[in-house]
Amino acid sequence: MYLHPPDPDLAKRLDAVALRWGGSFRVVPTDDWKKLVRAYPGAVVHLTMYGEPLERILPQMRKEPRLLLVVGGAKVPSELYRLSRWNVGVGHQPHSEVAAVAVTLVRLFGVPDARPFSRARQRVVPQSRGKRVDHRGEDGRWNR
């Protein structure tokens, strides 16, 4: 995830989450989002609630070998709308940036299975009631 403006505290918290739950997620700070977007070697997709419907753009997005999904806060610079190949409306209702990315990824790739990521130290055990998180011991086995 590219993060503008850089926020070392947020990056540290997200790195800690990735360490516990596994996977290859990492945060890359950037001081110049425009430079990053202009130089990206793939299609830039701005996720918003104002753009073309996601369902209409998905077939084109699936053809692209690389996508950069961009979300902004309350005041997105108008330049982002011009720099993006597609401005995609996710839901056309107010939503969070995380929700826009989540919905888009599920529509692109489907719902992920319940297997833990590689090198995970924790995993969620699905159940009908309550919450259960198992922890990987030093021996590599899962413990409650």
KOLPA-957208 format. One record per atom (N, C-alpha, C, O, CB): residue number from 0; atom name; residue in one letter; x, y, z. Coordinates in steps of 0.001 Angstrom, whole numbers. Glycine has a CB too. Layout:
BEGIN
    nr   atom   rest         X         Y         Z
   NUM     CA      a         X         Y         Z
...
END
This chain:
BEGIN
    nr   atom   rest         X         Y         Z
     0      N      m       843     -1161         0
     0     CA      m         0         0         0
     0      C      m       892      1228         0
     0      O      m      1772      1371       849
     0     CB      m      -961        -4      1207
     1      N      y       658      2109      -956
     1     CA      y      1333      3401      -941
     1      C      y       529      4323       -37
     1      O      y      -701      4322       -89
     1     CB      y      1478      4000     -2391
     2      N      l      1201      5099       779
     2     CA      l       517      5954      1745
     2      C      l       990      7394      1618
     2      O      l      2169      7702      1794
     2     CB      l       746      5445      3171
     3      N      h        25      8277      1304
     3     CA      h       302      9700      1211
     3      C      h      -734     10456      2023
     3      O      h     -1928     10202      1858
     3     CB      h       305     10175      -261
     4      N      p      -339     11355      2875
     4     CA      p      1050     11642      3242
     4      C      p      1607     10523      4121
     4      O      p       846      9788      4750
     4     CB      p      1152     13002      3973
     5      N      p      2922     10396      4165
     5     CA      p      3521      9363      5002
     5      C      p      3062      9501      6456
     5      O      p      2973     10606      6990
     5     CB      p      5052      9433      4919
     6      N      d      2779      8378      7071
     6     CA      d      2346      8350      8468
     6      C      d      3067      7181      9132
     6      O      d      2560      6059      9118
     6     CB      d       770      8211      8595
     7      N      p      4252      7427      9717
     7     CA      p      5051      6341     10298
     7      C      p      4308      5534     11358
     7      O      p      4505      4323     11450
     7     CB      p      6304      6906     10901
     8      N      d      3453      6180     12163
     8     CA      d      2721      5448     13191
     8      C      d      1724      4471     12572
     8      O      d      1624      3326     13012
     8     CB      d      1995      6423     14118
     9      N      l       985      4917     11552
     9     CA      l        47      4034     10866
     9      C      l       796      2891     10183
     9      O      l       371      1738     10259
     9     CB      l      -784      4823      9835
    10      N      a      1902      3205      9521
    10     CA      a      2695      2176      8849
    10      C      a      3173      1123      9850
    10      O      a      3144       -72      9557
    10     CB      a      3901      2811      8126
    11      N      k      3606      1560     11014
    11     CA      k      4075       633     12052
    11      C      k      2938      -279     12521
    11      O      k      3140     -1481     12697
    11     CB      k      4659      1415     13251
    12      N      r      1750       285     12724
    12     CA      r       599      -521     13156
    12      C      r       203     -1538     12089
    12      O      r      -100     -2687     12410
    12     CB      r      -597       387     13483
    13      N      l       205     -1126     10831
    13     CA      l      -150     -2049      9753
    13      C      l       902     -3142      9583
    13      O      l       559     -4290      9300
    13     CB      l      -326     -1286      8440
    14      N      d      2168     -2803      9750
    14     CA      d      3228     -3817      9698
    14      C      d      3038     -4851     10806
    14      O      d      3255     -6043     10590
    14     CB      d      4619     -3155      9821
    15      N      a      2630     -4390     12000
    15     CA      a      2403     -5308     13120
    15      C      a      1232     -6243     12824
    15      O      a      1279     -7422     13175
    15     CB      a      2140     -4520     14419
    16      N      v       189     -5732     12188
    16     CA      v      -953     -6571     11809
    16      C      v      -497     -7642     10813
    16      O      v      -837     -8815     10966
    16     CB      v     -2098     -5705     11196
    17      N      a       265     -7245      9801
    17     CA      a       750     -8207      8803
    17      C      a      1650     -9254      9445
    17      O      a      1620    -10415      9039
    17     CB      a      1509     -7482      7681
    18      N      l      2443     -8875     10431
    18     CA      l      3303     -9826     11118
    18      C      l      2467    -10866     11865
    18      O      l      2778    -12057     11820
    18     CB      l      4240     -9096     12089
    19      N      r      1409    -10424     12550
    19     CA      r       559    -11354     13304
    19      C      r      -271    -12247     12397
    19      O      r      -377    -13449     12642
    19     CB      r      -357    -10587     14229
    20      N      w      -858    -11678     11360
    20     CA      w     -1834    -12396     10551
    20      C      w     -1232    -12993      9275
    20      O      w     -1917    -13730      8567
    20     CB      w     -2966    -11472     10190
    21      N      g        26    -12693      8970
    21     CA      g       692    -13274      7809
    21      C      g       437    -12492      6533
    21      O      g      -177    -11425      6551
    21     CB      g       249    -14695      7621
    22      N      g       911    -13034      5444
    22     CA      g       754    -12380      4154
    22      C      g      1942    -11485      3831
    22      O      g      2909    -11405      4588
    22     CB      g      -527    -11571      4131
    23      N      s      1843    -10822      2701
    23     CA      s      2964    -10016      2220
    23      C      s      2640     -8534      2185
    23      O      s      3259     -7786      1429
    23     CB      s      3377    -10473       845
    24      N      f      1699     -8103      2973
    24     CA      f      1286     -6704      2987
    24      C      f      2386     -5822      3542
    24      O      f      3021     -6156      4543
    24     CB      f         9     -6529      3804
    25      N      r      2611     -4675      2877
    25     CA      r      3561     -3710      3407
    25      C      r      3130     -2310      3003
    25      O      r      2399     -2122      2030
    25     CB      r      4994     -4010      2909
    26      N      v      3593     -1338      3764
    26     CA      v      3263        63      3541
    26      C      v      4488       765      2978
    26      O      v      5584       657      3527
    26     CB      v      2781       748      4854
    27      N      v      4294      1484      1880
    27     CA      v      5361      2266      1255
    27      C      v      4955      3728      1314
    27      O      v      4005      4130       642
    27     CB      v      5627      1808      -225
    28      N      p      5663      4538      2113
    28     CA      p      5306      5957      2184
    28      C      p      5691      6677       900
    28      O      p      6682      6331       256
    28     CB      p      5985      6626      3386
    29      N      t      4898      7683       533
    29     CA      t      5231      8496      -629
    29      C      t      4904      9953      -331
    29      O      t      3825     10274       167
    29     CB      t      4470      8005     -1888
    30      N      d      5848     10822      -643
    30     CA      d      5652     12256      -460
    30      C      d      4954     12892     -1657
    30      O      d      4392     13982     -1541
    30     CB      d      6987     12939      -219
    31      N      d      4986     12219     -2805
    31     CA      d      4470     12819     -4033
    31      C      d      3535     11843     -4738
    31      O      d      3973     11055     -5577
    31     CB      d      5627     13232     -4969
    32      N      w      2257     11894     -4400
    32     CA      w      1300     10959     -4992
    32      C      w      1164     11169     -6496
    32      O      w       961     10205     -7233
    32     CB      w       -61     11107     -4324
    33      N      k      1272     12400     -6960
    33     CA      k      1129     12667     -8392
    33      C      k      2231     11981     -9193
    33      O      k      1971     11380    -10235
    33     CB      k      1149     14174     -8659
    34      N      k      3445     12076     -8704
    34     CA      k      4579     11431     -9377
    34      C      k      4376      9921     -9425
    34      O      k      4621      9285    -10450
    34     CB      k      5907     11770     -8659
    35      N      l      3928      9356     -8314
    35     CA      l      3695      7912     -8249
    35      C      l      2621      7501     -9255
    35      O      l      2804      6527     -9986
    35     CB      l      3283      7492     -6821
    36      N      v      1508      8224     -9302
    36     CA      v       410      7889    -10205
    36      C      v       844      8044    -11660
    36      O      v       544      7185    -12489
    36     CB      v      -815      8775     -9917
    37      N      r      1543      9123    -11973
    37     CA      r      1994      9339    -13354
    37      C      r      2964      8255    -13821
    37      O      r      2935      7848    -14983
    37     CB      r      2656     10707    -13479
    38      N      a      3821      7791    -12915
    38     CA      a      4861      6829    -13287
    38      C      a      4399      5369    -13194
    38      O      a      5139      4465    -13583
    38     CB      a      6070      7028    -12406
    39      N      y      3201      5132    -12690
    39     CA      y      2766      3746    -12489
    39      C      y      2680      2999    -13825
    39      O      y      2051      3488    -14764
    39     CB      y      1398      3711    -11772
    40      N      p      3305      1820    -13918
    40     CA      p      3339      1080    -15191
    40      C      p      2125       184    -15404
    40      O      p      2271      -988    -15751
    40     CB      p      4588       240    -15257
    41      N      g       960       715    -15203
    41     CA      g      -277       -35    -15374
    41      C      g     -1448       923    -15345
    41      O      g     -1275      2139    -15428
    41     CB      g      -429     -1117    -14284
    42      N      a     -2634       370    -15227
    42     CA      a     -3843      1181    -15224
    42      C      a     -4112      1730    -13825
    42      O      a     -4056      1000    -12836
    42     CB      a     -5045       359    -15718
    43      N      v     -4401      3011    -13760
    43     CA      v     -4736      3674    -12496
    43      C      v     -6254      3749    -12398
    43      O      v     -6923      4261    -13295
    43     CB      v     -4089      5108    -12403
    44      N      v     -6787      3229    -11290
    44     CA      v     -8227      3177    -11070
    44      C      v     -8544      3971     -9810
    44      O      v     -8137      3594     -8711
    44     CB      v     -8734      1702    -10950
    45      N      h     -9263      5057     -9973
    45     CA      h     -9673      5881     -8832
    45      C      h    -11025      5369     -8349
    45      O      h    -12015      5436     -9076
    45     CB      h     -9746      7409     -9218
    46      N      l    -11063      4858     -7117
    46     CA      l    -12304      4357     -6536
    46      C      l    -12994      5494     -5799
    46      O      l    -12433      6087     -4878
    46     CB      l    -12034      3158     -5581
    47      N      t    -14197      5782     -6210
    47     CA      t    -14961      6897     -5681
    47      C      t    -16422      6491     -5654
    47      O      t    -16746      5359     -6015
    47     CB      t    -14747      8188     -6523
    48      N      m    -17293      7358     -5248
    48     CA      m    -18719      7044     -5359
    48      C      m    -19349      7790     -6531
    48      O      m    -20551      7669     -6768
    48     CB      m    -19451      7396     -4054
    49      N      y    -18552      8554     -7262
    49     CA      y    -19069      9404     -8327
    49      C      y    -18814      8872     -9729
    49      O      y    -19409      9375    -10682
    49     CB      y    -18476     10756     -8209
    50      N      g    -17969      7893     -9889
    50     CA      g    -17534      7474    -11213
    50      C      g    -18491      6539    -11924
    50      O      g    -19637      6345    -11519
    50     CB      g    -16223      6823    -11110
    51      N      e    -17969      5963    -13012
    51     CA      e    -18736      4983    -13778
    51      C      e    -18982      3753    -12909
    51      O      e    -18153      3425    -12061
    51     CB      e    -17995      4594    -15093
    52      N      p    -20096      3075    -13106
    52     CA      p    -20402      1917    -12256
    52      C      p    -19312       837    -12334
    52      O      p    -18823       501    -13413
    52     CB      p    -21753      1317    -12660
    53      N      l    -18955       316    -11186
    53     CA      l    -17934      -728    -11092
    53      C      l    -18245     -1893    -12024
    53      O      l    -17352     -2393    -12707
    53     CB      l    -17816     -1229     -9653
    54      N      e    -19488     -2326    -12057
    54     CA      e    -19851     -3482    -12893
    54      C      e    -19561     -3236    -14370
    54      O      e    -19247     -4178    -15098
    54     CB      e    -21328     -3816    -12714
    55      N      r    -19659     -1996    -14819
    55     CA      r    -19410     -1668    -16223
    55      C      r    -17910     -1699    -16533
    55      O      r    -17520     -2044    -17648
    55     CB      r    -19995      -282    -16560
    56      N      i    -17075     -1346    -15569
    56     CA      i    -15632     -1225    -15794
    56      C      i    -14885     -2521    -15484
    56      O      i    -13778     -2724    -15982
    56     CB      i    -15069       -97    -14948
    57      N      l    -15471     -3397    -14671
    57     CA      l    -14776     -4633    -14276
    57      C      l    -14214     -5431    -15450
    57      O      l    -13066     -5866    -15361
    57     CB      l    -15715     -5509    -13498
    58      N      p    -14945     -5655    -16546
    58     CA      p    -14363     -6439    -17647
    58      C      p    -13066     -5828    -18191
    58      O      p    -12132     -6552    -18536
    58     CB      p    -15376     -6566    -18778
    59      N      q    -13014     -4506    -18265
    59     CA      q    -11802     -3850    -18749
    59      C      q    -10674     -3962    -17723
    59      O      q     -9517     -4171    -18086
    59     CB      q    -12085     -2375    -19068
    60      N      m    -11013     -3823    -16455
    60     CA      m    -10007     -3934    -15399
    60      C      m     -9382     -5329    -15390
    60      O      m     -8176     -5472    -15185
    60     CB      m    -10632     -3622    -14027
    61      N      r    -10196     -6343    -15609
    61     CA      r     -9698     -7731    -15577
    61      C      r     -8686     -8008    -16694
    61      O      r     -7883     -8933    -16577
    61     CB      r    -10869     -8712    -15692
    62      N      k     -8714     -7232    -17760
    62     CA      k     -7784     -7412    -18874
    62      C      k     -6411     -6811    -18600
    62      O      k     -5445     -7112    -19301
    62     CB      k     -8360     -6800    -20125
    63      N      e     -6328     -5969    -17587
    63     CA      e     -5083     -5263    -17291
    63      C      e     -4138     -6140    -16464
    63      O      e     -4567     -6756    -15488
    63     CB      e     -5378     -3950    -16544
    64      N      p     -2849     -6202    -16848
    64     CA      p     -1895     -6996    -16059
    64      C      p     -1555     -6358    -14711
    64      O      p     -1181     -7057    -13770
    64     CB      p      -619     -7198    -16853
    65      N      r     -1686     -5025    -14616
    65     CA      r     -1372     -4308    -13361
    65      C      r     -2397     -3210    -13132
    65      O      r     -2741     -2447    -14034
    65     CB      r        68     -3703    -13402
    66      N      l     -2873     -3157    -11893
    66     CA      l     -3817     -2115    -11509
    66      C      l     -3305     -1412    -10262
    66      O      l     -2781     -2046     -9345
    66     CB      l     -5230     -2704    -11266
    67      N      l     -3461      -110    -10242
    67     CA      l     -3210       680     -9042
    67      C      l     -4558      1227     -8612
    67      O      l     -5123      2093     -9281
    67     CB      l     -2154      1840     -9294
    68      N      l     -5081       723     -7490
    68     CA      l     -6342      1212     -6951
    68      C      l     -6032      2400     -6056
    68      O      l     -5228      2290     -5130
    68     CB      l     -7109        94     -6166
    69      N      v     -6660      3525     -6328
    69     CA      v     -6406      4755     -5584
    69      C      v     -7696      5180     -4891
    69      O      v     -8759      5237     -5510
    69     CB      v     -5876      5884     -6524
    70      N      v     -7588      5479     -3596
    70     CA      v     -8708      6051     -2852
    70      C      v     -8231      7325     -2190
    70      O      v     -7066      7452     -1814
    70     CB      v     -9271      5047     -1796
    71      N      g     -9136      8254     -2055
    71     CA      g     -8795      9516     -1419
    71      C      g     -9710      9768      -246
    71      O      g    -10638      9002        16
    71     CB      g     -8877     10670     -2415
    72      N      g     -9441     10840       451
    72     CA      g    -10258     11215      1590
    72      C      g    -11417     12096      1165
    72      O      g    -11918     11996        45
    72     CB      g     -9418     11924      2632
    73      N      a    -11832     12953      2070
    73     CA      a    -13000     13799      1832
    73      C      a    -12789     14779       677
    73      O      a    -13729     15058       -68
    73     CB      a    -13344     14565      3093
    74      N      k    -11590     15298       519
    74     CA      k    -11331     16295      -530
    74      C      k    -10292     15754     -1509
    74      O      k     -9096     16012     -1373
    74     CB      k    -10845     17641        90
    75      N      v    -10765     15006     -2487
    75     CA      v     -9878     14441     -3503
    75      C      v     -9513     15533     -4495
    75      O      v    -10400     16200     -5028
    75     CB      v    -10545     13234     -4229
    76      N      p     -8218     15730     -4754
    76     CA      p     -7823     16739     -5749
    76      C      p     -8388     16384     -7124
    76      O      p     -8372     15222     -7531
    76     CB      p     -6280     16860     -5821
    77      N      s     -8883     17386     -7827
    77     CA      s     -9482     17137     -9148
    77      C      s     -8478     16515    -10109
    77      O      s     -8864     15829    -11056
    77     CB      s    -10026     18440     -9741
    78      N      e     -7203     16749     -9870
    78     CA      e     -6176     16178    -10750
    78      C      e     -6212     14650    -10753
    78      O      e     -5900     14030    -11769
    78     CB      e     -4790     16659    -10322
    79      N      l     -6585     14041     -9638
    79     CA      l     -6664     12583     -9590
    79      C      l     -7702     12060    -10573
    79      O      l     -7492     11024    -11202
    79     CB      l     -6996     12112     -8172
    80      N      y     -8810     12759    -10710
    80     CA      y     -9839     12350    -11675
    80      C      y     -9280     12373    -13093
    80      O      y     -9647     11532    -13914
    80     CB      y    -11077     13270    -11577
    81      N      r     -8395     13327    -13391
    81     CA      r     -7806     13427    -14737
    81      C      r     -6694     12410    -14962
    81      O      r     -6532     11909    -16075
    81     CB      r     -7261     14829    -14966
    82      N      l     -5923     12097    -13914
    82     CA      l     -4784     11188    -14063
    82      C      l     -5201      9719    -14115
    82      O      l     -4424      8879    -14570
    82     CB      l     -3812     11396    -12924
    83      N      s     -6384      9399    -13668
    83     CA      s     -6842      8010    -13615
    83      C      s     -7371      7566    -14970
    83      O      s     -8008      8334    -15690
    83     CB      s     -7925      7839    -12544
    84      N      r     -7093      6306    -15300
    84     CA      r     -7697      5763    -16520
    84      C      r     -9200      5637    -16327
    84      O      r     -9991      5953    -17216
    84     CB      r     -7077      4388    -16886
    85      N      w     -9578      5161    -15128
    85     CA      w    -11003      5031    -14817
    85      C      w    -11295      5646    -13453
    85      O      w    -10533      5463    -12504
    85     CB      w    -11438      3545    -14845
    86      N      n    -12381      6360    -13365
    86     CA      n    -12954      6798    -12099
    86      C      n    -14174      5913    -11895
    86      O      n    -15169      6026    -12612
    86     CB      n    -13325      8358    -12097
    87      N      v    -14081      5035    -10913
    87     CA      v    -15055      3967    -10752
    87      C      v    -15919      4224     -9530
    87      O      v    -15418      4413     -8421
    87     CB      v    -14357      2608    -10638
    88      N      g    -17223      4228     -9755
    88     CA      g    -18179      4390     -8670
    88      C      g    -18416      3064     -7970
    88      O      g    -18930      2114     -8560
    88     CB      g    -19499      4960     -9193
    89      N      v    -18036      3017     -6718
    89     CA      v    -18245      1805     -5923
    89      C      v    -19443      2068     -5025
    89      O      v    -19307      2655     -3951
    89     CB      v    -16958      1421     -5078
    90      N      g    -20609      1634     -5464
    90     CA      g    -21804      1756     -4654
    90      C      g    -22601      3024     -4843
    90      O      g    -23795      3037     -4544
    90     CB      g    -21439      1647     -3266
    91      N      h    -21991      4092     -5327
    91     CA      h    -22675      5376     -5536
    91      C      h    -23376      5880     -4280
    91      O      h    -24366      6608     -4357
    91     CB      h    -23685      5247     -6658
    92      N      q    -22854      5489     -3133
    92     CA      q    -23329      5951     -1835
    92      C      q    -22094      6250      -998
    92      O      q    -21013      5745     -1300
    92     CB      q    -24266      4885     -1133
    93      N      p    -22231      7059        44
    93     CA      p    -21066      7295       913
    93      C      p    -20536      5978      1480
    93      O      p    -21307      5120      1909
    93     CB      p    -21436      8257      2067
    94      N      h    -19223      5832      1477
    94     CA      h    -18585      4624      1995
    94      C      h    -17166      4970      2410
    94      O      h    -16640      6032      2075
    94     CB      h    -18593      3476       937
    95      N      s    -16566      4058      3139
    95     CA      s    -15175      4277      3541
    95      C      s    -14235      3884      2407
    95      O      s    -14616      3163      1485
    95     CB      s    -14841      3474      4820
    96      N      e    -13015      4367      2492
    96     CA      e    -11999      4016      1506
    96      C      e    -11702      2513      1564
    96      O      e    -11532      1867       530
    96     CB      e    -10708      4834      1743
    97      N      v    -11643      1973      2767
    97     CA      v    -11376       534      2932
    97      C      v    -12499      -277      2293
    97      O      v    -12240     -1290      1643
    97     CB      v    -11230       164      4438
    98      N      a    -13739       161      2473
    98     CA      a    -14868      -548      1874
    98      C      a    -14770      -544       349
    98      O      a    -15048     -1558      -292
    98     CB      a    -16195        84      2321
    99      N      a    -14380       582      -230
    99     CA      a    -14256       667     -1684
    99      C      a    -13220      -328     -2200
    99      O      a    -13452     -1007     -3200
    99     CB      a    -13877      2092     -2108
   100      N      v    -12089      -414     -1523
   100     CA      v    -11046     -1366     -1935
   100      C      v    -11543     -2794     -1746
   100      O      v    -11354     -3633     -2626
   100     CB      v     -9737     -1140     -1127
   101      N      a    -12174     -3079      -616
   101     CA      a    -12651     -4437      -337
   101      C      a    -13671     -4889     -1370
   101      O      a    -13561     -5992     -1906
   101     CB      a    -13261     -4511      1061
   102      N      v    -14650     -4064     -1652
   102     CA      v    -15677     -4424     -2632
   102      C      v    -15037     -4649     -3999
   102      O      v    -15371     -5614     -4687
   102     CB      v    -16765     -3322     -2718
   103      N      t    -14132     -3780     -4393
   103     CA      t    -13478     -3916     -5699
   103      C      t    -12662     -5200     -5782
   103      O      t    -12731     -5907     -6787
   103     CB      t    -12578     -2710     -5972
   104      N      l    -11897     -5509     -4751
   104     CA      l    -11085     -6732     -4774
   104      C      l    -11952     -7992     -4815
   104      O      l    -11625     -8948     -5519
   104     CB      l    -10168     -6776     -3551
   105      N      v    -13050     -7995     -4066
   105     CA      v    -13950     -9153     -4107
   105      C      v    -14564     -9300     -5492
   105      O      v    -14687    -10417     -5994
   105     CB      v    -15060     -9020     -3045
   106      N      r    -14949     -8199     -6115
   106     CA      r    -15529     -8281     -7455
   106      C      r    -14491     -8710     -8495
   106      O      r    -14834     -9371     -9475
   106     CB      r    -16135     -6934     -7849
   107      N      l    -13238     -8341     -8290
   107     CA      l    -12179     -8739     -9225
   107      C      l    -11751    -10198     -9037
   107      O      l    -11574    -10928    -10012
   107     CB      l    -10971     -7826     -9056
   108      N      f    -11586    -10617     -7782
   108     CA      f    -10950    -11905     -7503
   108      C      f    -11821    -12910     -6771
   108      O      f    -11412    -14060     -6610
   108     CB      f     -9732    -11680     -6715
   109      N      g    -12998    -12522     -6324
   109     CA      g    -13854    -13412     -5557
   109      C      g    -13547    -13320     -4069
   109      O      g    -12623    -12624     -3646
   109     CB      g    -13694    -14848     -6038
   110      N      v    -14342    -14038     -3290
   110     CA      v    -14187    -14030     -1839
   110      C      v    -13015    -14934     -1470
   110      O      v    -12958    -16083     -1907
   110     CB      v    -15499    -14496     -1129
   111      N      p    -12081    -14425      -670
   111     CA      p    -10944    -15273      -282
   111      C      p    -11399    -16419       620
   111      O      p    -12379    -16299      1355
   111     CB      p     -9867    -14433       435
   112      N      d    -10671    -17527       549
   112     CA      d    -11021    -18653      1412
   112      C      d    -10552    -18386      2840
   112      O      d     -9893    -17382      3109
   112     CB      d    -10402    -19964       877
   113      N      a    -10894    -19281      3739
   113     CA      a    -10638    -19062      5164
   113      C      a     -9257    -19532      5620
   113      O      a     -8952    -19485      6811
   113     CB      a    -11688    -19764      5973
   114      N      r     -8425    -19980      4691
   114     CA      r     -7089    -20429      5101
   114      C      r     -6249    -19257      5592
   114      O      r     -6346    -18152      5058
   114     CB      r     -6376    -21138      3936
   115      N      p     -5417    -19501      6618
   115     CA      p     -4549    -18414      7076
   115      C      p     -3448    -18144      6045
   115      O      p     -3087    -19014      5253
   115     CB      p     -3926    -18758      8455
   116      N      f     -2930    -16919      6079
   116     CA      f     -1801    -16576      5228
   116      C      f      -564    -17346      5684
   116      O      f      -481    -17783      6832
   116     CB      f     -1538    -15051      5252
   117      N      s       394    -17508      4776
   117     CA      s      1648    -18138      5158
   117      C      s      2329    -17297      6233
   117      O      s      2208    -16072      6240
   117     CB      s      2576    -18317      3929
   118      N      r      3024    -17941      7114
   118     CA      r      3771    -17313      8213
   118      C      r      2864    -16599      9221
   118      O      r      3342    -15791     10017
   118     CB      r      4774    -16323      7650
   119      N      a      1564    -16892      9192
   119     CA      a       654    -16265     10149
   119      C      a       959    -16759     11557
   119      O      a      1265    -17933     11765
   119     CB      a      -817    -16560      9780
   120      N      r       872    -15855     12510
   120     CA      r      1012    -16205     13924
   120      C      r      -355    -16362     14576
   120      O      r      -470    -16938     15658
   120     CB      r      1834    -15139     14666
   121      N      q     -1390    -15849     13917
   121     CA      q     -2754    -15938     14399
   121      C      q     -3651    -16342     13244
   121      O      q     -3333    -16095     12081
   121     CB      q     -3217    -14601     15021
   122      N      r     -4795    -16977     13579
   122     CA      r     -5794    -17301     12568
   122      C      r     -7174    -17273     13210
   122      O      r     -7339    -17614     14382
   122     CB      r     -5510    -18686     11924
   123      N      v     -8146    -16866     12430
   123     CA      v     -9525    -16876     12864
   123      C      v    -10097    -18257     12575
   123      O      v     -9920    -18798     11483
   123     CB      v    -10350    -15758     12160
   124      N      v    -10782    -18820     13561
   124     CA      v    -11458    -20097     13375
   124      C      v    -12944    -19790     13224
   124      O      v    -13587    -19369     14185
   124     CB      v    -11185    -21089     14576
   125      N      p    -13498    -19997     12026
   125     CA      p    -14907    -19672     11807
   125      C      p    -15819    -20510     12708
   125      O      p    -15603    -21708     12892
   125     CB      p    -15279    -19890     10335
   126      N      q    -16833    -19860     13259
   126     CA      q    -17816    -20556     14080
   126      C      q    -19108    -19762     14066
   126      O      q    -19118    -18582     13716
   126     CB      q    -17302    -20756     15533
   127      N      s    -20200    -20414     14450
   127     CA      s    -21511    -19770     14357
   127      C      s    -21740    -18722     15429
   127      O      s    -22520    -17794     15215
   127     CB      s    -22591    -20802     14439
   128      N      r    -21080    -18840     16582
   128     CA      r    -21267    -17866     17657
   128      C      r    -19929    -17578     18320
   128      O      r    -19067    -18450     18427
   128     CB      r    -22292    -18380     18701
   129      N      g    -19777    -16356     18756
   129     CA      g    -18565    -15979     19468
   129      C      g    -17387    -15780     18534
   129      O      g    -17523    -15803     17311
   129     CB      g    -18225    -17021     20495
   130      N      k    -16222    -15583     19145
   130     CA      k    -14989    -15357     18388
   130      C      k    -13935    -16334     18883
   130      O      k    -13824    -16611     20077
   130     CB      k    -14492    -13879     18532
   131      N      r    -13166    -16847     17932
   131     CA      r    -12057    -17721     18290
   131      C      r    -10866    -17381     17412
   131      O      r    -10960    -17365     16184
   131     CB      r    -12448    -19217     18140
   132      N      v     -9750    -17112     18061
   132     CA      v     -8490    -16853     17370
   132      C      v     -7466    -17820     17938
   132      O      v     -7216    -17831     19143
   132     CB      v     -8024    -15354     17535
   133      N      d     -6871    -18634     17066
   133     CA      d     -5812    -19548     17479
   133      C      d     -4464    -18876     17240
   133      O      d     -4329    -17997     16389
   133     CB      d     -5904    -20903     16711
   134      N      h     -3475    -19311     18010
   134     CA      h     -2128    -18756     17923
   134      C      h     -1151    -19880     17608
   134      O      h     -1268    -20989     18129
   134     CB      h     -1733    -18030     19243
   135      N      r      -190    -19575     16750
   135     CA      r       826    -20570     16389
   135      C      r      1921    -20552     17455
   135      O      r      2490    -19506     17765
   135     CB      r      1426    -20285     14962
   136      N      g      2199    -21725     18003
   136     CA      g      3236    -21852     19014
   136      C      g      4628    -21894     18403
   136      O      g      4784    -21922     17182
   136     CB      g      3002    -23091     19842
   137      N      e      5628    -21899     19258
   137     CA      e      7032    -21991     18795
   137      C      e      7272    -23259     17994
   137      O      e      8136    -23285     17117
   137     CB      e      7998    -21948     19990
   138      N      d      6507    -24325     18290
   138     CA      d      6661    -25594     17581
   138      C      d      5955    -25610     16224
   138      O      d      6015    -26601     15496
   138     CB      d      6131    -26719     18436
   139      N      g      5275    -24486     15886
   139     CA      g      4584    -24391     14595
   139      C      g      3158    -24914     14623
   139      O      g      2454    -24840     13616
   139     CB      g      5354    -25137     13558
   140      N      r      2720    -25444     15768
   140     CA      r      1351    -25979     15864
   140      C      r       413    -24900     16373
   140      O      r       820    -23989     17094
   140     CB      r      1300    -27221     16797
   141      N      w      -875    -25020     15978
   141     CA      w     -1881    -24037     16357
   141      C      w     -2429    -24372     17741
   141      O      w     -2770    -25520     18023
   141     CB      w     -3023    -23987     15315
   142      N      n     -2511    -23350     18603
   142     CA      n     -3040    -23489     19951
   142      C      n     -4169    -22500     20152
   142      O      n     -4208    -21448     19515
   142     CB      n     -1936    -23278     21004
   143      N      r     -5080    -22841     21033
   143     CA      r     -6170    -21903     21380
   143      C      r     -5677    -20828     22269
   143      O      r     -6447    -19952     22663
   143     CB      r     -7323    -22615     22049
END
